[in-house]
Amino acid sequence: MTDDPSRTLPDPAGTRAVLVGVHHYQYADQFPHLPAVANNITALRDTLTDPRVLGIPAGNVHEVAQPERASDIIDAVADAVAAATDTLLFYYSGHGLPDPSSSELYLALPWTRKQRRDTACRYEDIAAALRRASGVRRVLVVLDCCFSGRALSGMGPEDGLADRADSPLGPNMPGGRAYCVLTAAASTEFALAPAGAVHTTFTDSLLSCLNSGIPDGPALLDVGTIHDYVRADVLSRNPDASGLLPGTPDLGSRGRPDLVWIARNTAVPAPSSRPRAPAPGPPPARPVGARPVRRVPLRMGALVRAYLGEEARRVSALHLISGAGHGRRAVWRAMANHRLDPHEEFIAIWLAYGTAWWGFQSSVAFTTTGIRICRGDTDFLPYEDLHRYSIRVITRTERVLLGGDSGTGYDQTIEIDVLTGEGKSWEFGRYSPIRGWLAKLQSLVT
């Protein structure tokens, strides 16, 4: 049996990295200097070339500090595309600019002016150069700048840049090939660089993940796992001196990011250094009546978000929650009725029952740890317990009255989906999407 090439680390010799950083700006009144960015580039280079992490040869890492022109970046990417045979990494750290007339992202250069987008580097030009990487299995883009979520525009878990006709990475990619974009903030958010900090907030968390590893995590770190760690770490940090909260890291991909391993988990001992396990004995007998233990994937939150992101396109009452929340007042009211535990985050809200004018909102919240159902009281269904719940159909006859209080009317038979388990039940309309959602989420828990 041959090893699946998608389940291995990148070949260091066939990997190329382009690290771009802009820390000093000529128009500092428009773009404050970012001294931490220079440290980002040096530290990330040292991390990628560290044999404990990945071990890319130093000659395969191209640093582009203070590029004078956009062509300096594009040329460096083109050279890397031509040389890479396995994995291609592009990293930018600096100021990001939104285009007010479109959803595009621009990356600031040392001479960039706010009102002159032609003095910046258009991200789409970089993406176009990366899409020519026909000889690689994996492309990873990391953007540590404000508004970097704009790079994910039109790019979902199975949708995006690689679907374009000029892309050798799609739409029919062979197994193990992927195009992933990891961003420091949503499309309307700021990425933080606290004054006096050695690194920017996002890159500091990324370096911590790569250099220190994830205790009790997998031996190899895939892009999705790295994203989950960085996202949780960044969102746990305090606001900067001006009161700004850090942006919400996000991930877009074409292919399977959970099958794209990028680094060794340095918190997990190498196989040769691990103590030899004793010979396995017979499995312990499970007590009579004991329930089987279910294991929730480490990346359950990311898997749920990817699935519900697709579902939100067809179910108008399902609203995906970004780091900036959601603009609809009804969604904000629904979120306020669900009290989350520490480190639990909203993924999506389903306004299943409509909105009452007096402020009560019946809804179903999908979070990083389970499902919360609010109908007056709030009930919590952890993902590891979803196998204990099922949906059955009941038939009910209701009297439909005509003419106010006259008592005249007719009987109507209706069918209702009822979610039951653990001694509780919740009613939904017949053929509601909750049936398919429950089945899918149950299938993710082994």
N, C-alpha and C positions, 0 to 999 in steps of 0.2 A: 504494500500500500504506500502510495506517495503522499507526502505532506501537502496540505492545501496551502498554496503560496500566499493566500490572503491572511493566513493565520500565523504569519511570521513577522519579525521586525523588518524594517527596510534594510536593504543591502547598503552598508555605508559607502562602498565604493561607487555605487550607482545612484547615490543620493546627492542632490545639490540644494543649497540653501542660500537665499538672497535676503539679507537683513538690512532694512532701510530705516534710518533714523534722522530726524531733524530736531535739534535741540536749541538752536540759536536762530532768531528771526530778525531781519533788518527792520521790520516795522513792528517793534515790540509793543507799541500802543494798541495794535490790532491783534497781535499774537504774542502773548507772554512767552518768555524763554522757558524751556523745559529741560533743566540740567539733568533730571533723572533719566531722560531718554538716552543720553550718551552711555549711562551706566547699564541701561536695558540691553543695548546692542552688545556690549562687551560681555555681560553676564550670560546672555543667551548663546553667544558664540562658544563660550567656555562650557556651557551645559551641553550643547549639541555635540561637541567634540569629546566630551567626557566618556570614556569607555563604559563606565557604570550605567550611563543613560542611553546613549546611542552609538557614540564613537565615530561620527563622521570625520573623515580626514580634514585637517585644517584648510587644505587647499580647495576643498569642495564648498567652503563657506565664503560667500562674497559679501563683504560689508560695504554698504553705500551710505556713508555719513555725509550729511550736508550736501545732497545733490543740487547742483546749480540749475539743472533743467530737467523736465519730465523725461526727456530722451535718455538721461543718465540711468534712470530706473528701468525704462523699457529695454534698453540695451543690455543691462545686467540680467534681466529676466530672460531675454532672448538667448543669451549665452548659456544660461542655466538650462533652458528648455532643450537646447541642442546637445548638451552634455549629459543630462540626466537619463538614466535607463531604468530607475526603480521608483524613486520618490522625489517630489519637488516641493520645497517649502518656501513660501514668501511671507515675510514679516515686515510690517510698517509700524513705527511708533512716532507720533508727532500730533499736530493739530489736524482735525478733519473739518471739512466745510460742506454744508448741505447746499445743493443748488436750489434756489427758491422757485425756479420755474419747472423743476422736474424732481424725480425721486433719486437723482444721481448723487454720488459721493465724490468729493475731490480731496486729495491729500496735499497738505500745505508743503511748500518748499521754502527755503530760506528767504526768497525775495517775493513771496506771495503777498498779494493785497486782498482784503476781504471782498471788495467789489469787482475784482478782476479775476474771474475764474481761469482766464487764459494764462495766469501766472502760477497756477497750481497744476498738479498732475491728476488727470481724470482717471478714477479707479477702473472704469470700464475698459480703458486702453490697456491697463495691466492685465485685467481678466482676459481680454482678447489674446494677449501674448501667451498667457498661461494655457489657454484652450488649444494652443498649437502643440502641446506636449504629448505627441502621439506615442512616444517611446516609454512613457512612465505608467505605473500602475496606480499611483496615488498622488494627488495634489492637495496640499494643505495651505490655506491662506489664513494668516493671523493678523488682525487689524486692531491695534491699540490706539484708538483715537475717538474723539467725539463723533457722534452720529454714524458710527461704523456699521450699525445695523442696516443702513441703506444698501450695503453690499449684498444683503440677503433678499432684496426686493425681487419678488417673483420666484424665489428659490425656497422650496419646501423640502421635507425629508426625502421625497423621491421626485423632486422637480427642480428646475433651475438652469444654471449656466450650462450644464453639460447636455441639456436637451437641444441646444441650438444646432443648427445644421452644420456650422463650421467647427463643431467641437468633436475631436476624436475620442472624447470621454463620454459620448452619449449619442442617441439615447439607448443603444443596445450595447452596454458595456459588458465585457467579460467578467466573470466572477472575480471578486477581490479588488476591482478597480473602483476608485471613488474620487470625488472632488468635494472637499470640505472647506467651509469658511467659518472661522471662529472669530467672533467680534467681541469687543470690550463693552459695548453699550448698544441700546436699541437705537432706532433711526432718529429718535427725537431726544436722546439722552446724552449727557456728558460723560466722558471717561476722565477719571480723576488722576491728578499728579500733585499730591499734597506737598506743600512747601517744606523743604528740608528732608523729604523722604529720599532714600537711596534710589528706589525704583518707582515707577508709576504703579498705581494700585493693581490694575489688571495683570501687568507683567510680573509684579512681585508675587502674586498668587500663582501664576503659571510657573515661575521659577521654583517656588516652594513645592509645587506638585511634582515637577520633574526631578529636582535635586533631593528632596526628602522622601518622596514617594507617598503612597497611601497605605497606612497600616491596615492589615486585614483585607487589602485589595487584591486584584489579580496580579499574576507575575508580570504580565505585559499590559501596558496602559494603552487603550485605544482612544481615539479622538473623543468619543462620546463620554467615556469615563473621565477624561481630563476636563471636558467641559463641565460635567456635573460637579466635580471637585472645585474648580475655579469659580463657578457660579455661586455655590454655597459659601465659599470663603469670602468672595468679594461682597456679597450681600450681608454678611455678618459684620462687616466693618463699619466704623463710625463715620459720620459726615466729616468733611474737611473743615478747615478753619472758617470758611465762608458759609458753612451750613449745608453745602451740597452733598447729597447722597451719591454713592458710586452708582454708575450705570449698571444695567443688567446684562451680563455676558450671554451671548446667544450662539447658536450653531445651525448652519444650513448645510445641506449635503446632497449630493447625487451619488447613489450607491449606498453601501452599508457602513456608516461610521463606526458602528460597534464591531466591525470586522477589520478595521484599519488600525493596526497596532503601530504606535509611534515611538515608544520608549520602554525601557525596562522599569519596573517598579522597584526603586532602590530600597523601599521599606521591606521588601520580601527577600530573604536570603537566597543566594544562588543555590541551585540544586546540589552542588558539590559540598556546600557548607552547611546544609541542613542536617540535623540529627536524623539518623536512620530510624524510621518508624518500626515499631515492633510488628512481628508477623500478625496479620489480621486473625482474630478469633471469630467465633460465631457471633452474629449480630445479637445485641441484647433483646430479650423478649419484650414486646410492647405490652403494657398492661391491658387487660381486657377492657374494651370500651374506649381506649385512648384514641384520640383523633390523630390522623397523620399530620406530620409537620410540613407546612408548605413554605417554600423558599421564594422570597421576592427578589427579582433580579436587582443587582446593584444599581442599574440604570433605569429602574422602573419609571421614575418621573419623566425621563427623557422619552421613553417608549410610549408612555401615555400621551405626552404632549405631541409627539409625532403623529400618533393615530388620531387624536381628537382634532389636530390641525387639519387633517384631511376631511374629517366628519363635519367640521364647522363650515366647509364650503357648500354642503348640501342641506344642513339643518340650520335654518336661519336663527333659531332661538338658542343655539349653542354659541357661546362667545369665548374665544381664546383670550386669556389674560396675559398681557405682556408685563414687563417690569414697570411700565408707567401706568398699569391698571387698564381701565377701559373708559371711553368717553361717555357711554350711555348711562343716564342717571339710574335706570332700573337695575343695571348691572352693579353699580356702586352700592345701591341699597341691598341687593342680594348678598354681596360680599360682606357687608356690615353685619348681616345676620348669622354669619358663620364665624365662630371664634376658633382660630387655628392654634395648634400647639406651637411651642418654640421650634424654629427651623422647618416648620411645615409651610409650604407655599401653594398659592392658587395656581392651577393649570387652566381650568375652564369653568364656566358657569352655564348651566342650562336653565333657562327660565321656563320651567315645565308647566307651570300653572297660571301664568299671567301675573299681573301686578294689581294690588289693591291700592286705592287712592290714599288710604290712611297710613300708608308706609310699610305695611307688612308685605313681605316678598316670599312666596313659596318658590323654592329653587333646589337644584342639585348642584353641588360643587365637587369638582374633581380636583384633588390636591396631589402633592408629591407622595403622600402616605396612604391615601384612601379616598373614599367617597363620603360626602356629607349631604344628608337629605334634610331640608328644612321645611317643615309644615307646622309652624307654631313652635314645636320643639325641634331640636337638631339631633339627628342620629348619625353615628359614625360607623362606616363599614371599612375596616382596614383591608388593604389589598390581599394580605395573607389569609384573610378569612372569607374572601369572596366565594370560595367553593362551597360554603355553607348556605348560600343563598340561591334561589331559583325563581323563575317567573312562571306563573300559571294563569290560565285564562278562566275567568268566571263569567257567568251570565246573570244579568240582573234585570228585573222588570221595574220600570219607573212609571209613575203616573204623570202624564203631561196635561196640565189644566188649561182650559180654554175659558175666556170670558171672566177673568179675575176670580172672585170668590164664589162663583156660581156652582162650582163643583163639577161642572161638565168637563169632559176631556176624554183622553184615550190612554191605554197602556202601551208603553214602548219597551221593547227588549233590547238591551245593549250588552256588549261584551267589553270586559275590562281586563287589562294586564295588571296582575298583582305580584309585586316583588315580595317574597317571603323568606324568612330565615331568622334563627335565634329568637323565636317567639314574637317577632314583630312582622308587620306587613305595611306596604305602601301601595296605593292604587295609582295607575297611570292609564291614559287613554289607550284603547286597543291599537295595536301596531305602532306603538310609540318606539322611538329609537333606543330606548333603555334596554330592550331585549338584546339587540345586537351588540351594544356597548358592553353589557355585562358578560356576554359570551366571549368577546374579544379580550377583555381584561382578565377573565378567568384563565384564558389560554396562556397569558403571559406569566402566570404564577405556577411554578412547577412543584 
